[in-house]
Amino acid sequence: MSVADSYFDELFRNNDDPWAFKQRWYERRKRALTLAALPRERYRAIFEPGCANGELSADLAERCDTLVCCDT
C-alpha cells in the first residue's frame, strides 16, 4: 500500500503526535526497551528509518554523534 506524502503532511500539520507516541504507556515502554537493547552506550552514527514525529529520535540523539532520520 502506498500513501501520498501529502497525507502525512496534513496529519502532522493538525497534530504533532497523531498516534500518541508521547502519551501512551505502550509507546514509552517500547522506546525504553529499544534503547535498552542497544549493546553499546554510544555510537558514532545511527540511522533511524520511519522516524514519525521523532520521539525515539530524540532519545537516539543522546546516544550518538550523528543521527540521520527519514520518513516517507
SEFIZA-3560 file (N, C-alpha, C; in Angstrom, 3 decimals):
REM SEFIZA-3560
<numar><xx>0.845</xx><yy>-1.181</yy><zz>0.000</zz><atom>N</atom></numar>
<numar><xx>0.000</xx><yy>0.000</yy><zz>0.000</zz><atom>CA</atom></numar>
<numar><xx>0.885</xx><yy>1.238</yy><zz>0.000</zz><atom>C</atom></numar>
<numar><xx>0.496</xx><yy>2.206</yy><zz>-0.750</zz><atom>N</atom></numar>
<numar><xx>1.246</xx><yy>3.449</yy><zz>-0.840</zz><atom>CA</atom></numar>
<numar><xx>0.331</xx><yy>4.614</yy><zz>-0.479</zz><atom>C</atom></numar>
<numar><xx>0.871</xx><yy>5.531</yy><zz>0.296</zz><atom>N</atom></numar>
<numar><xx>0.103</xx><yy>6.700</yy><zz>0.714</zz><atom>CA</atom></numar>
<numar><xx>0.867</xx><yy>7.941</yy><zz>0.260</zz><atom>C</atom></numar>
<numar><xx>0.170</xx><yy>8.908</yy><zz>-0.241</zz><atom>N</atom></numar>
<numar><xx>0.801</xx><yy>10.146</yy><zz>-0.705</zz><atom>CA</atom></numar>
<numar><xx>1.436</xx><yy>10.900</yy><zz>0.458</zz><atom>C</atom></numar>
<numar><xx>2.566</xx><yy>11.528</yy><zz>0.193</zz><atom>N</atom></numar>
<numar><xx>3.241</xx><yy>12.332</yy><zz>1.213</zz><atom>CA</atom></numar>
<numar><xx>2.314</xx><yy>13.394</yy><zz>1.790</zz><atom>C</atom></numar>
<numar><xx>1.444</xx><yy>13.924</yy><zz>0.972</zz><atom>N</atom></numar>
<numar><xx>0.532</xx><yy>14.979</yy><zz>1.427</zz><atom>CA</atom></numar>
<numar><xx>-0.368</xx><yy>14.501</yy><zz>2.567</zz><atom>C</atom></numar>
<numar><xx>-0.677</xx><yy>13.208</yy><zz>2.604</zz><atom>N</atom></numar>
<numar><xx>-1.491</xx><yy>12.660</yy><zz>3.695</zz><atom>CA</atom></numar>
<numar><xx>-0.793</xx><yy>12.885</yy><zz>5.032</zz><atom>C</atom></numar>
<numar><xx>0.500</xx><yy>12.551</yy><zz>5.084</zz><atom>N</atom></numar>
<numar><xx>1.251</xx><yy>12.699</yy><zz>6.330</zz><atom>CA</atom></numar>
<numar><xx>1.521</xx><yy>14.164</yy><zz>6.647</zz><atom>C</atom></numar>
<numar><xx>1.741</xx><yy>14.972</yy><zz>5.620</zz><atom>N</atom></numar>
<numar><xx>1.913</xx><yy>16.408</yy><zz>5.845</zz><atom>CA</atom></numar>
<numar><xx>0.690</xx><yy>16.976</yy><zz>6.545</zz><atom>C</atom></numar>
<numar><xx>-0.478</xx><yy>16.628</yy><zz>6.057</zz><atom>N</atom></numar>
<numar><xx>-1.726</xx><yy>17.114</yy><zz>6.652</zz><atom>CA</atom></numar>
<numar><xx>-1.938</xx><yy>16.531</yy><zz>8.046</zz><atom>C</atom></numar>
<numar><xx>-1.643</xx><yy>15.265</yy><zz>8.211</zz><atom>N</atom></numar>
<numar><xx>-1.808</xx><yy>14.604</yy><zz>9.506</zz><atom>CA</atom></numar>
<numar><xx>-0.982</xx><yy>15.300</yy><zz>10.585</zz><atom>C</atom></numar>
<numar><xx>0.276</xx><yy>15.577</yy><zz>10.293</zz><atom>N</atom></numar>
<numar><xx>1.158</xx><yy>16.212</yy><zz>11.272</zz><atom>CA</atom></numar>
<numar><xx>0.936</xx><yy>17.720</yy><zz>11.369</zz><atom>C</atom></numar>
<numar><xx>0.352</xx><yy>18.324</yy><zz>10.364</zz><atom>N</atom></numar>
<numar><xx>0.042</xx><yy>19.749</yy><zz>10.433</zz><atom>CA</atom></numar>
<numar><xx>-1.004</xx><yy>20.002</yy><zz>11.519</zz><atom>C</atom></numar>
<numar><xx>-1.929</xx><yy>19.082</yy><zz>11.674</zz><atom>N</atom></numar>
<numar><xx>-3.018</xx><yy>19.255</yy><zz>12.633</zz><atom>CA</atom></numar>
<numar><xx>-2.702</xx><yy>18.722</yy><zz>14.024</zz><atom>C</atom></numar>
<numar><xx>-1.657</xx><yy>17.884</yy><zz>14.129</zz><atom>N</atom></numar>
<numar><xx>-1.362</xx><yy>17.250</yy><zz>15.416</zz><atom>CA</atom></numar>
<numar><xx>0.079</xx><yy>16.750</yy><zz>15.379</zz><atom>C</atom></numar>
<numar><xx>0.927</xx><yy>17.234</yy><zz>16.276</zz><atom>N</atom></numar>
<numar><xx>2.330</xx><yy>16.817</yy><zz>16.245</zz><atom>CA</atom></numar>
<numar><xx>2.538</xx><yy>15.405</yy><zz>16.792</zz><atom>C</atom></numar>
<numar><xx>1.489</xx><yy>14.795</yy><zz>17.318</zz><atom>N</atom></numar>
<numar><xx>1.591</xx><yy>13.430</yy><zz>17.845</zz><atom>CA</atom></numar>
<numar><xx>0.312</xx><yy>12.645</yy><zz>17.525</zz><atom>C</atom></numar>
<numar><xx>0.027</xx><yy>12.415</yy><zz>16.236</zz><atom>N</atom></numar>
<numar><xx>-1.248</xx><yy>11.800</yy><zz>15.856</zz><atom>CA</atom></numar>
<numar><xx>-1.439</xx><yy>10.370</yy><zz>16.359</zz><atom>C</atom></numar>
<numar><xx>-0.376</xx><yy>9.666</yy><zz>16.675</zz><atom>N</atom></numar>
<numar><xx>-0.501</xx><yy>8.298</yy><zz>17.179</zz><atom>CA</atom></numar>
<numar><xx>-0.228</xx><yy>8.206</yy><zz>18.675</zz><atom>C</atom></numar>
<numar><xx>-0.142</xx><yy>9.338</yy><zz>19.348</zz><atom>N</atom></numar>
<numar><xx>0.054</xx><yy>9.408</yy><zz>20.803</zz><atom>CA</atom></numar>
<numar><xx>1.337</xx><yy>8.716</yy><zz>21.253</zz><atom>C</atom></numar>
<numar><xx>2.405</xx><yy>8.873</yy><zz>20.478</zz><atom>N</atom></numar>
<numar><xx>3.690</xx><yy>8.290</yy><zz>20.863</zz><atom>CA</atom></numar>
<numar><xx>4.198</xx><yy>8.868</yy><zz>22.181</zz><atom>C</atom></numar>
<numar><xx>3.919</xx><yy>10.131</yy><zz>22.446</zz><atom>N</atom></numar>
<numar><xx>4.387</xx><yy>10.774</yy><zz>23.684</zz><atom>CA</atom></numar>
<numar><xx>3.593</xx><yy>10.303</yy><zz>24.896</zz><atom>C</atom></numar>
<numar><xx>2.325</xx><yy>10.017</yy><zz>24.718</zz><atom>N</atom></numar>
<numar><xx>1.420</xx><yy>9.815</yy><zz>25.843</zz><atom>CA</atom></numar>
<numar><xx>1.175</xx><yy>8.357</yy><zz>26.210</zz><atom>C</atom></numar>
<numar><xx>1.130</xx><yy>7.483</yy><zz>25.243</zz><atom>N</atom></numar>
<numar><xx>0.741</xx><yy>6.096</yy><zz>25.516</zz><atom>CA</atom></numar>
<numar><xx>1.845</xx><yy>5.323</yy><zz>26.225</zz><atom>C</atom></numar>
<numar><xx>1.458</xx><yy>4.638</yy><zz>27.286</zz><atom>N</atom></numar>
<numar><xx>2.405</xx><yy>3.847</yy><zz>28.068</zz><atom>CA</atom></numar>
<numar><xx>3.121</xx><yy>2.842</yy><zz>27.184</zz><atom>C</atom></numar>
<numar><xx>2.386</xx><yy>2.187</yy><zz>26.319</zz><atom>N</atom></numar>
<numar><xx>2.975</xx><yy>1.181</yy><zz>25.438</zz><atom>CA</atom></numar>
<numar><xx>4.110</xx><yy>1.774</yy><zz>24.598</zz><atom>C</atom></numar>
<numar><xx>3.905</xx><yy>2.940</yy><zz>24.042</zz><atom>N</atom></numar>
<numar><xx>4.916</xx><yy>3.580</yy><zz>23.199</zz><atom>CA</atom></numar>
<numar><xx>6.134</xx><yy>3.998</yy><zz>24.015</zz><atom>C</atom></numar>
<numar><xx>5.918</xx><yy>4.540</yy><zz>25.201</zz><atom>N</atom></numar>
<numar><xx>7.054</xx><yy>4.904</yy><zz>26.067</zz><atom>CA</atom></numar>
<numar><xx>7.856</xx><yy>3.672</yy><zz>26.445</zz><atom>C</atom></numar>
<numar><xx>7.171</xx><yy>2.590</yy><zz>26.760</zz><atom>N</atom></numar>
<numar><xx>7.837</xx><yy>1.337</yy><zz>27.128</zz><atom>CA</atom></numar>
<numar><xx>8.604</xx><yy>0.757</yy><zz>25.940</zz><atom>C</atom></numar>
<numar><xx>8.012</xx><yy>0.816</yy><zz>24.763</zz><atom>N</atom></numar>
<numar><xx>8.675</xx><yy>0.312</yy><zz>23.561</zz><atom>CA</atom></numar>
<numar><xx>9.975</xx><yy>1.075</yy><zz>23.298</zz><atom>C</atom></numar>
<numar><xx>9.948</xx><yy>2.402</yy><zz>23.477</zz><atom>N</atom></numar>
<numar><xx>11.175</xx><yy>3.190</yy><zz>23.303</zz><atom>CA</atom></numar>
<numar><xx>12.225</xx><yy>2.793</yy><zz>24.329</zz><atom>C</atom></numar>
<numar><xx>11.813</xx><yy>2.622</yy><zz>25.562</zz><atom>N</atom></numar>
<numar><xx>12.759</xx><yy>2.238</yy><zz>26.616</zz><atom>CA</atom></numar>
<numar><xx>13.390</xx><yy>0.883</yy><zz>26.311</zz><atom>C</atom></numar>
<numar><xx>12.602</xx><yy>-0.065</yy><zz>25.857</zz><atom>N</atom></numar>
<numar><xx>13.133</xx><yy>-1.393</yy><zz>25.519</zz><atom>CA</atom></numar>
<numar><xx>14.056</xx><yy>-1.336</yy><zz>24.303</zz><atom>C</atom></numar>
<numar><xx>13.706</xx><yy>-0.513</yy><zz>23.332</zz><atom>N</atom></numar>
<numar><xx>14.562</xx><yy>-0.358</yy><zz>22.156</zz><atom>CA</atom></numar>
<numar><xx>15.922</xx><yy>0.190</yy><zz>22.560</zz><atom>C</atom></numar>
<numar><xx>15.935</xx><yy>1.212</yy><zz>23.387</zz><atom>N</atom></numar>
<numar><xx>17.201</xx><yy>1.797</yy><zz>23.840</zz><atom>CA</atom></numar>
<numar><xx>17.986</xx><yy>0.814</yy><zz>24.697</zz><atom>C</atom></numar>
<numar><xx>17.310</xx><yy>0.059</yy><zz>25.533</zz><atom>N</atom></numar>
<numar><xx>17.984</xx><yy>-0.925</yy><zz>26.385</zz><atom>CA</atom></numar>
<numar><xx>18.593</xx><yy>-2.055</yy><zz>25.562</zz><atom>C</atom></numar>
<numar><xx>18.032</xx><yy>-2.326</yy><zz>24.395</zz><atom>N</atom></numar>
<numar><xx>18.534</xx><yy>-3.413</yy><zz>23.548</zz><atom>CA</atom></numar>
<numar><xx>19.808</xx><yy>-3.035</yy><zz>22.793</zz><atom>C</atom></numar>
<numar><xx>20.132</xx><yy>-1.757</yy><zz>22.738</zz><atom>N</atom></numar>
<numar><xx>21.361</xx><yy>-1.341</yy><zz>22.056</zz><atom>CA</atom></numar>
<numar><xx>22.564</xx><yy>-1.817</yy><zz>22.867</zz><atom>C</atom></numar>
<numar><xx>23.485</xx><yy>-2.543</yy><zz>22.249</zz><atom>N</atom></numar>
<numar><xx>24.581</xx><yy>-3.149</yy><zz>23.006</zz><atom>CA</atom></numar>
<numar><xx>25.639</xx><yy>-2.165</yy><zz>23.506</zz><atom>C</atom></numar>
<numar><xx>25.728</xx><yy>-0.996</yy><zz>22.892</zz><atom>N</atom></numar>
<numar><xx>26.731</xx><yy>-0.022</yy><zz>23.339</zz><atom>CA</atom></numar>
<numar><xx>26.045</xx><yy>1.236</yy><zz>23.854</zz><atom>C</atom></numar>
<numar><xx>26.749</xx><yy>1.938</yy><zz>24.719</zz><atom>N</atom></numar>
<numar><xx>26.195</xx><yy>3.169</yy><zz>25.274</zz><atom>CA</atom></numar>
<numar><xx>26.231</xx><yy>4.315</yy><zz>24.265</zz><atom>C</atom></numar>
<numar><xx>27.249</xx><yy>4.311</yy><zz>23.407</zz><atom>N</atom></numar>
<numar><xx>27.448</xx><yy>5.422</yy><zz>22.470</zz><atom>CA</atom></numar>
<numar><xx>27.798</xx><yy>4.886</yy><zz>21.087</zz><atom>C</atom></numar>
<numar><xx>27.345</xx><yy>5.612</yy><zz>20.054</zz><atom>N</atom></numar>
<numar><xx>27.593</xx><yy>5.236</yy><zz>18.663</zz><atom>CA</atom></numar>
<numar><xx>28.109</xx><yy>6.447</yy><zz>17.891</zz><atom>C</atom></numar>
<numar><xx>28.909</xx><yy>6.166</yy><zz>16.886</zz><atom>N</atom></numar>
<numar><xx>29.381</xx><yy>7.242</yy><zz>16.012</zz><atom>CA</atom></numar>
<numar><xx>28.216</xx><yy>7.762</yy><zz>15.169</zz><atom>C</atom></numar>
<numar><xx>27.395</xx><yy>6.857</yy><zz>14.640</zz><atom>N</atom></numar>
<numar><xx>26.271</xx><yy>7.263</yy><zz>13.794</zz><atom>CA</atom></numar>
<numar><xx>25.116</xx><yy>6.284</yy><zz>13.954</zz><atom>C</atom></numar>
<numar><xx>23.915</xx><yy>6.812</yy><zz>13.859</zz><atom>N</atom></numar>
<numar><xx>22.695</xx><yy>5.999</yy><zz>13.902</zz><atom>CA</atom></numar>
<numar><xx>21.789</xx><yy>6.465</yy><zz>12.768</zz><atom>C</atom></numar>
<numar><xx>21.188</xx><yy>5.505</yy><zz>12.075</zz><atom>N</atom></numar>
<numar><xx>20.181</xx><yy>5.783</yy><zz>11.053</zz><atom>CA</atom></numar>
<numar><xx>18.851</xx><yy>5.248</yy><zz>11.553</zz><atom>C</atom></numar>
<numar><xx>17.833</xx><yy>6.099</yy><zz>11.576</zz><atom>N</atom></numar>
<numar><xx>16.501</xx><yy>5.677</yy><zz>12.007</zz><atom>CA</atom></numar>
<numar><xx>15.503</xx><yy>5.857</yy><zz>10.864</zz><atom>C</atom></numar>
<numar><xx>15.145</xx><yy>4.775</yy><zz>10.185</zz><atom>N</atom></numar>
<numar><xx>14.100</xx><yy>4.873</yy><zz>9.167</zz><atom>CA</atom></numar>
<numar><xx>12.727</xx><yy>4.866</yy><zz>9.835</zz><atom>C</atom></numar>
<numar><xx>11.788</xx><yy>5.567</yy><zz>9.266</zz><atom>N</atom></numar>
<numar><xx>10.432</xx><yy>5.569</yy><zz>9.814</zz><atom>CA</atom></numar>
<numar><xx>10.339</xx><yy>6.305</yy><zz>11.137</zz><atom>C</atom></numar>
<numar><xx>10.909</xx><yy>7.495</yy><zz>11.210</zz><atom>N</atom></numar>
<numar><xx>11.036</xx><yy>8.207</yy><zz>12.486</zz><atom>CA</atom></numar>
<numar><xx>9.751</xx><yy>8.887</yy><zz>12.961</zz><atom>C</atom></numar>
<numar><xx>8.736</xx><yy>8.966</yy><zz>12.125</zz><atom>N</atom></numar>
<numar><xx>7.446</xx><yy>9.583</yy><zz>12.503</zz><atom>CA</atom></numar>
<numar><xx>7.670</xx><yy>10.972</yy><zz>13.091</zz><atom>C</atom></numar>
<numar><xx>7.216</xx><yy>11.205</yy><zz>14.322</zz><atom>N</atom></numar>
<numar><xx>7.344</xx><yy>12.536</yy><zz>14.918</zz><atom>CA</atom></numar>
<numar><xx>8.626</xx><yy>12.720</yy><zz>15.719</zz><atom>C</atom></numar>
<numar><xx>9.509</xx><yy>11.738</yy><zz>15.711</zz><atom>N</atom></numar>
<numar><xx>10.831</xx><yy>11.907</yy><zz>16.301</zz><atom>CA</atom></numar>
<numar><xx>10.969</xx><yy>11.608</yy><zz>17.777</zz><atom>C</atom></numar>
<numar><xx>10.010</xx><yy>10.940</yy><zz>18.363</zz><atom>N</atom></numar>
<numar><xx>10.116</xx><yy>10.621</yy><zz>19.789</zz><atom>CA</atom></numar>
<numar><xx>11.329</xx><yy>9.737</yy><zz>20.079</zz><atom>C</atom></numar>
<numar><xx>11.491</xx><yy>8.657</yy><zz>19.343</zz><atom>N</atom></numar>
<numar><xx>12.671</xx><yy>7.807</yy><zz>19.520</zz><atom>CA</atom></numar>
<numar><xx>13.919</xx><yy>8.551</yy><zz>19.068</zz><atom>C</atom></numar>
<numar><xx>13.800</xx><yy>9.353</yy><zz>18.042</zz><atom>N</atom></numar>
<numar><xx>14.939</xx><yy>10.110</yy><zz>17.518</zz><atom>CA</atom></numar>
<numar><xx>15.583</xx><yy>10.966</yy><zz>18.603</zz><atom>C</atom></numar>
<numar><xx>14.784</xx><yy>11.619</yy><zz>19.411</zz><atom>N</atom></numar>
<numar><xx>15.316</xx><yy>12.475</yy><zz>20.477</zz><atom>CA</atom></numar>
<numar><xx>16.162</xx><yy>11.663</yy><zz>21.451</zz><atom>C</atom></numar>
<numar><xx>15.715</xx><yy>10.464</yy><zz>21.772</zz><atom>N</atom></numar>
<numar><xx>16.485</xx><yy>9.602</yy><zz>22.677</zz><atom>CA</atom></numar>
<numar><xx>17.739</xx><yy>9.072</yy><zz>21.998</zz><atom>C</atom></numar>
<numar><xx>17.626</xx><yy>8.700</yy><zz>20.735</zz><atom>N</atom></numar>
<numar><xx>18.789</xx><yy>8.201</yy><zz>20.000</zz><atom>CA</atom></numar>
<numar><xx>19.854</xx><yy>9.282</yy><zz>19.854</zz><atom>C</atom></numar>
<numar><xx>19.446</xx><yy>10.520</yy><zz>19.681</zz><atom>N</atom></numar>
<numar><xx>20.392</xx><yy>11.625</yy><zz>19.507</zz><atom>CA</atom></numar>
<numar><xx>21.331</xx><yy>11.760</yy><zz>20.701</zz><atom>C</atom></numar>
<numar><xx>20.858</xx><yy>11.382</yy><zz>21.867</zz><atom>N</atom></numar>
<numar><xx>21.696</xx><yy>11.441</yy><zz>23.067</zz><atom>CA</atom></numar>
<numar><xx>22.733</xx><yy>10.332</yy><zz>23.108</zz><atom>C</atom></numar>
<numar><xx>22.584</xx><yy>9.339</yy><zz>22.239</zz><atom>N</atom></numar>
<numar><xx>23.469</xx><yy>8.174</yy><zz>22.255</zz><atom>CA</atom></numar>
<numar><xx>24.430</xx><yy>8.125</yy><zz>21.073</zz><atom>C</atom></numar>
<numar><xx>24.472</xx><yy>9.174</yy><zz>20.243</zz><atom>N</atom></numar>
<numar><xx>25.332</xx><yy>9.125</yy><zz>19.060</zz><atom>CA</atom></numar>
<numar><xx>25.880</xx><yy>10.506</yy><zz>18.717</zz><atom>C</atom></numar>
<numar><xx>26.908</xx><yy>10.487</yy><zz>17.865</zz><atom>N</atom></numar>
<numar><xx>27.494</xx><yy>11.736</yy><zz>17.375</zz><atom>CA</atom></numar>
<numar><xx>26.714</xx><yy>12.284</yy><zz>16.185</zz><atom>C</atom></numar>
<numar><xx>26.210</xx><yy>11.395</yy><zz>15.342</zz><atom>N</atom></numar>
<numar><xx>25.453</xx><yy>11.786</yy><zz>14.153</zz><atom>CA</atom></numar>
<numar><xx>24.192</xx><yy>10.938</yy><zz>14.062</zz><atom>C</atom></numar>
<numar><xx>23.060</xx><yy>11.593</yy><zz>13.889</zz><atom>N</atom></numar>
<numar><xx>21.786</xx><yy>10.890</yy><zz>13.739</zz><atom>CA</atom></numar>
<numar><xx>21.152</xx><yy>11.301</yy><zz>12.415</zz><atom>C</atom></numar>
<numar><xx>20.797</xx><yy>10.315</yy><zz>11.613</zz><atom>N</atom></numar>
<numar><xx>20.094</xx><yy>10.559</yy><zz>10.355</zz><atom>CA</atom></numar>
<numar><xx>18.750</xx><yy>9.850</yy><zz>10.442</zz><atom>C</atom></numar>
<numar><xx>17.676</xx><yy>10.607</yy><zz>10.256</zz><atom>N</atom></numar>
<numar><xx>16.319</xx><yy>10.059</yy><zz>10.320</zz><atom>CA</atom></numar>
<numar><xx>15.601</xx><yy>10.365</yy><zz>9.011</zz><atom>C</atom></numar>
<numar><xx>14.713</xx><yy>9.468</yy><zz>8.617</zz><atom>N</atom></numar>
<numar><xx>13.899</xx><yy>9.751</yy><zz>7.434</zz><atom>CA</atom></numar>
<numar><xx>12.540</xx><yy>9.081</yy><zz>7.589</zz><atom>C</atom></numar>
<numar><xx>11.595</xx><yy>9.669</yy><zz>6.935</zz><atom>N</atom></numar>
<numar><xx>10.255</xx><yy>9.106</yy><zz>6.900</zz><atom>CA</atom></numar>
<numar><xx>9.604</xx><yy>9.544</yy><zz>5.603</zz><atom>C</atom></numar>
<numar><xx>8.944</xx><yy>8.645</yy><zz>4.943</zz><atom>N</atom></numar>
<numar><xx>8.335</xx><yy>8.819</yy><zz>3.621</zz><atom>CA</atom></numar>
<numar><xx>9.298</xx><yy>9.430</yy><zz>2.665</zz><atom>C</atom></numar>
//
